[in-house]
């Protein structure tokens, strides 16, 4: 009795092993079928790594090498994440996407071209967070936006471009948000907002530093922007400038500093251009703290420190705070 | 004896099984998740889990789930005091069609730091707070949910603190909104510090028994109000300091029994700057910039 039980148990174990062996070709086939489906399907979250390969499916365990390689494998509205430090190259974005790196070097280093182009649908949202965008003194624009719904630039540094740090030219209604970012040595300006055609733009800039560019922030056309808690320093021309805006309030500057710029601290140029400034400091600018031209208006709330500039200046009007 | 030997060989296997079961069954005060972990693991530093949901059952109440390396760790329902913390690593919670994180913690305290919540336009709420003593959300990003970024409707006394967090794209015209605090009972105490909210139905909306303060925060491009307080049965209070509310339908709204106060804040480019309705009170300290319509119901001198 004992013997037969032992025998039957041994036999069934062997049987199981044999059955498993007979399944091996099937398992291999299943694995073969699975891999192409991962490669061609688009994932909502994809990964890049400094040692990845764009032939990979951009999964967590088989990451891609570049943003350009990952974007085609990322579903619209999805996210490209950074697995470990690397240079991930320039990319053209044509759909809603977030490219996100949290405290891991995510380099976009280009020479002679635009680093990131956003040419997306009218309601698409693009988020760029934690990128180090470097133009080496020859790259064109850091981020060039020519179509899309909204662009968010957060915790990025944009440096060394021959044109602009951000060139925001929406052909329809576009929104721009720049938070916690740094713009250095962009030869044609840090942040340039000028809708093309019948487009318009609004948005917010908060906790942004702009140093040694042609200008800090320039808004032009049908634009309504707000900049807060930021500073523009040592730019060649103006710190913050509004030009020929069509709206009733082109630019609101609050809690910010514009210092040591070559020309104006803040400047309003053109009929219907209104630049409001509150609780801010305008100091050591070459021409003057406040500069107006062509009937542009600067409205102060009466609490602006406007001292030590090339010439004395005053706002067009002062409206006391509420 | 010969027949007994094969049976004896089971004993180590049984012992191994028991050993493996012990760490899994026991709860650690600190557990770990990794993008390449496995929820069959005990969630230890050397054998991390794969998801927050998989690690929470292995984490003791009051304990901490930490993120070992970047990954997508999925939605989770929290039923006890717990901290989920990622410092410097992508810690993704990407969901479609469901809530990202549900907090149903009784009177427990929940702390979420460094999470990236993505709703892909179909997820319900980023964080849905059913119950808990407190919820703290720090250094998180919450975007593209079809309902609220944070929905906070406690039925008992509870606290909500949101710090250094970005909440955007909850712009469903009916159900959207960044932060909605609407207790059905008890007092909800709310603090916002350096919170950025854009393209939502509203930024911060508090209703009924709420005491809320928002400092150094921003609400822009909201379909309705950037900041709002509404009281029909009780009088919520909302105090804004150094906030920016721009390009919303309404910059700041105070309705019914509500009292909103604002100091050193900017309301620019709103369709309506300051709005009071149904007797709402809106108190200024004479230090706000408003380029739109409306005015405070009273201005109080600073002391």
Boltz contact constraints between the chains, C-beta under 6 A:
constraints:
  - contact:
      token1: [A, 2]
      token2: [B, 3]
      max_distance: 6.0
  - contact:
      token1: [A, 6]
      token2: [B, 3]
      max_distance: 6.0
  - contact:
      token1: [A, 44]
      token2: [B, 94]
      max_distance: 6.0
  - contact:
      token1: [A, 45]
      token2: [B, 72]
      max_distance: 6.0
  - contact:
      token1: [A, 45]
      token2: [B, 92]
      max_distance: 6.0
  - contact:
      token1: [A, 45]
      token2: [B, 94]
      max_distance: 6.0
  - contact:
      token1: [A, 60]
      token2: [B, 35]
      max_distance: 6.0
  - contact:
      token1: [A, 60]
      token2: [B, 71]
      max_distance: 6.0
  - contact:
      token1: [A, 77]
      token2: [B, 120]
      max_distance: 6.0
  - contact:
      token1: [A, 77]
      token2: [B, 121]
      max_distance: 6.0
  - contact:
      token1: [A, 79]
      token2: [B, 118]
      max_distance: 6.0
  - contact:
      token1: [A, 81]
      token2: [B, 70]
      max_distance: 6.0
  - contact:
      token1: [A, 81]
      token2: [B, 90]
      max_distance: 6.0
  - contact:
      token1: [A, 83]
      token2: [B, 70]
      max_distance: 6.0
  - contact:
      token1: [A, 102]
      token2: [B, 88]
      max_distance: 6.0
  - contact:
      token1: [A, 102]
      token2: [B, 90]
      max_distance: 6.0
  - contact:
      token1: [A, 103]
      token2: [B, 88]
      max_distance: 6.0
  - contact:
      token1: [A, 175]
      token2: [B, 221]
      max_distance: 6.0
  - contact:
      token1: [A, 177]
      token2: [B, 198]
      max_distance: 6.0
  - contact:
      token1: [A, 202]
      token2: [B, 247]
      max_distance: 6.0
  - contact:
      token1: [A, 204]
      token2: [B, 220]
      max_distance: 6.0
  - contact:
      token1: [A, 206]
      token2: [B, 218]
      max_distance: 6.0
  - contact:
      token1: [A, 224]
      token2: [B, 269]
      max_distance: 6.0
  - contact:
      token1: [A, 226]
      token2: [B, 246]
      max_distance: 6.0
  - contact:
      token1: [A, 226]
      token2: [B, 268]
      max_distance: 6.0
  - contact:
      token1: [A, 228]
      token2: [B, 244]
      max_distance: 6.0
  - contact:
      token1: [A, 249]
      token2: [B, 269]
      max_distance: 6.0
  - contact:
      token1: [A, 249]
      token2: [B, 291]
      max_distance: 6.0
  - contact:
      token1: [A, 252]
      token2: [B, 268]
      max_distance: 6.0
  - contact:
      token1: [A, 254]
      token2: [B, 266]
      max_distance: 6.0
  - contact:
      token1: [A, 276]
      token2: [B, 291]
      max_distance: 6.0
  - contact:
      token1: [A, 278]
      token2: [B, 289]
      max_distance: 6.0
  - contact:
      token1: [A, 301]
      token2: [B, 289]
      max_distance: 6.0
  - contact:
      token1: [A, 321]
      token2: [B, 287]
      max_distance: 6.0
  - contact:
      token1: [A, 321]
      token2: [B, 288]
      max_distance: 6.0
  - contact:
      token1: [A, 321]
      token2: [B, 289]
      max_distance: 6.0
  - contact:
      token1: [A, 322]
      token2: [B, 284]
      max_distance: 6.0
  - contact:
      token1: [A, 322]
      token2: [B, 288]
      max_distance: 6.0
  - contact:
      token1: [A, 322]
      token2: [B, 290]
      max_distance: 6.0
  - contact:
      token1: [A, 322]
      token2: [B, 296]
      max_distance: 6.0
